Amino acid sequence: FELMDTMARHISSALLNMRLTEQLARSREMEIMGRVSAFVLHDLKNHVYTLSLMAENARKYIAIPEFQKDLVDSLGSTVGKMKILISQLKGLPDRQTLKRAPAGLLTLARESTRLLRQEQLAFSGEDARALVDAEEMGKVILNLCLNALEASPDGRPVTVSAGSAPEPFVRVTDQGGGIDPEFVKNGLFEPFKSTKAKGMGIGLYQCKQIVEAHGGRIEVKSAVGEGAEFTVWLPGGEG
């Protein structure tokens, strides 16, 4: 009886461990799904922002035929991207899923931010070429510019520059309030941490993951009261 009792205890313990392991796996799956959903929500938030800009501009320029055509094209493109996000609900890209092709970084910066207020953006530098997934890298540039515009006082432009020394780069500089050095060191690129009261803490983490999937890196220079400078460095060459 003692042997049977011992065996029963071991079997009970093993079954309990199996159940706990299964529950833990399910919890991790739910956590991963929640984080993926947060990334999708962040991208949808940016698309909604561009749609709101279209609606605002439409009140002023809807009677202009050229604007009407551009509006329809932009609406179709934005809605298409939103549908893809909703249907895919996939994780962040990696080296295998990126669709890379040679692209001019300054041209890409202009294209990815064309729905933002152009009078608040100042472009400079050379159209340095790099091998990138234009859609994913466009997300990075758009996120950095949106953050910079939110941080900048009214009337102060955000500078978007590109170059190739010593490697291809694109840089976004604002004249806002800057970022606390401690947060730059320990929280800036961490998911679900943000300096904004209503921020989700997703954008910069997403940017970092996309850039690193390209084999690149993001550098930050900032001081409280002196604005912030984000530089995306990408591997040199086009092949």
N, C-alpha and C positions, 0 to 999 in steps of 0.2 A: 504493500500500500504506500509506503514511503517513496519507493521508486516511482510508482505511478503518479503520486502527488508531485514529485519533483519534475517529472516529464511534463505533466499538465501545466505546471508553472512556466517551464521553458517554452512550451508551445504557445501559451497565452501571451508571454512576453514577446515572442517572435511575431505573433499576429498583431499585437499592439504596435510594434515597431514598423511593421509593413503598412499599417493604417496611417501612422504618423508620417511615414515617408511619402505616402501617396498624397496626404493632405498638404505636406510641405511642397511637393511638386506642383500641386494645383495652385497653392498660394503664390508660388514663384511665377507660374504661368499668368495668373491674374495680375501680378505686379508688372510683368513685362507688357501685358496687353494695356494696362493703365498708362504706362510710360509711352508706349507707341501711340496710343490715342492722344496723349498730351502733345506729342510731336505733330500729329496730324492737325489737331486743333490749333496749334501755333501757326502752321502754314495757312490754314483756313482763315485765321485771324488776319494775316497779312493780305490775303486775297480780298477779304471783306473791306479792308482799309482802301485798297486800290479801287474797289467798286464804289466806295463812298466818294472818292475823289472824282471818279467819272460822273457820278450823279451831281456833284457840286459844280463841275465844269460845264455840264450839260445845261444848267440853268442860264449860263452866260452865252454859250456858243452853239446851242442846239440848232439855230437857224443857218449855220454855216455848213454847206455841203461837205467840205473836206473833213470837218469835225464829225459829221454824221457817219461818214465812212470809217474813220478811225475809231469812233465809239463802238460801232458794230463789230469791227475786227477785234478790238480790245475786249469787249464783252464775251465774244465767242472764245477767245483764248483763255481768259480768266475762268470762265465757267467750265471749260474743258479741263483745266488743271484741277479745279475743285472736285469735279467728278472722279478724276483719277485718284485723288487723295482719298476720297470717301470709299471708293471701290477697292483700292489696294490695301489700305491699312497695314502697310509693310514697315519694316524697321529702317534704320538709317542705312545709307548705301555703304558698300565696302569696295575694295579694289576690284573685285570680280564683277560687281553690278554696275560700276560706273561706265558710261558710254562716252569715252574721251575722244576728242578731236582737237586739232590746232585752232586756237581762237585768240583774237586780240583782246587783252584784258581791259583796255580803256573803252573799246567798242562794247564789250560785254557789260561794263559798268553803266554805260549810257543806256543800253537796251534794257537792262534789268531794273533801272530806276526811272524809266521814261514816264511812268504814271505819277511819280512824285512831283512836288512843286519844283520845277527846274530853276526858278529864280533863287531858290535856297541852296542850290548845288553848284559848286565850282569845279570843273574838270580841268585837269592839267597832266602834263607828262607825255610819255610816248605810248604807243599802242603795242606794248610788249606782248609777244606771243608765248603761249604755254599750252600744254596738252591737258585739257580739262573737259569735264562733263559740264557743258554750258548751262544746262538747267539747274544742276545742283550748285555750281559755283555762283550762278545768278542769285540763288537763294541766300548765299553767304553775303554777297555784296548788298543785296536789298536789306537783309537783317541789320547789317552794320550801319547802313545809311538811315534806316528807320530809327535805330537807337540814337544815332548822332543827332538827327533832327529833333527827337524828343528832348534830348539833353541840351540843345542849343537855345539860347535866348532869342526872342524874335528879332529878325533883321540880321543876325549873324550867320553867314553861310557855312555850309559844311563842305570841306574840300575833299574831292575824290581824285586821287592821282595814281598813276601806274608808271612802271619803269622796268629796267632789266638788270640793274646793278645792285649786288653781284648776281642776283637771280631774279627771274620774273616776279613782280610783286604788284599788288593793288593795295592802296592805303586810304583809309577814311579818317579824317581829322575833324573834330568839332571844337567849339569854343565855349563849351558848357562848364558845369561846376566841377568836373573831374570826378575821379573815383578814389575812394580811400585805399591807400596802399595795402592795408591788411586784407581788404576784400579782394583786391587784385591778386594777391598771393594765395589766398585760401578759399575763395568762394566764387570768383568771377565766371569760371567755366564749369562750375558744378551744376548738375541738373536741379531744378526746383529751388534755386536760390536766386534772388533778384534784389537790385537796389531800388526798384520801382514798387510803389505801394500796391499796385494792381498787377505787377508783373508775374509771369509764370516761371521765370527762370529757365526757359527752354532754349531761347534763341541762340545765345552764345555757346551753349553746350552743343547744340546742333551744328553751328558753324565750325566748331573745333573738330567734331567728328567727320564732317564732310571734307575739311581741309586735310586732315590727317589721312583720310582714305585716298586722297590724291598724292600722298607722300610729302605734303607740305606742313607748314606750321603757322600759328598766329602769335604775333608779338604785340604787347600792349605797353604804351608809355602814357602815364597819367599822373597828375598830382591834383589834390583838392584845390579848386578855384582856378585851375589852369587848363581845363579841357582834357580831351583824351585822343589818343592816336592808336588806331588798330591797323596793323600791317599783316597782310596775308602773303607769305612767301611760298612760292611754288617751285618744284624742281625745274632746272634749266633744260632747254631743248624742247623739241616738238615730237620726238620719237622715243 
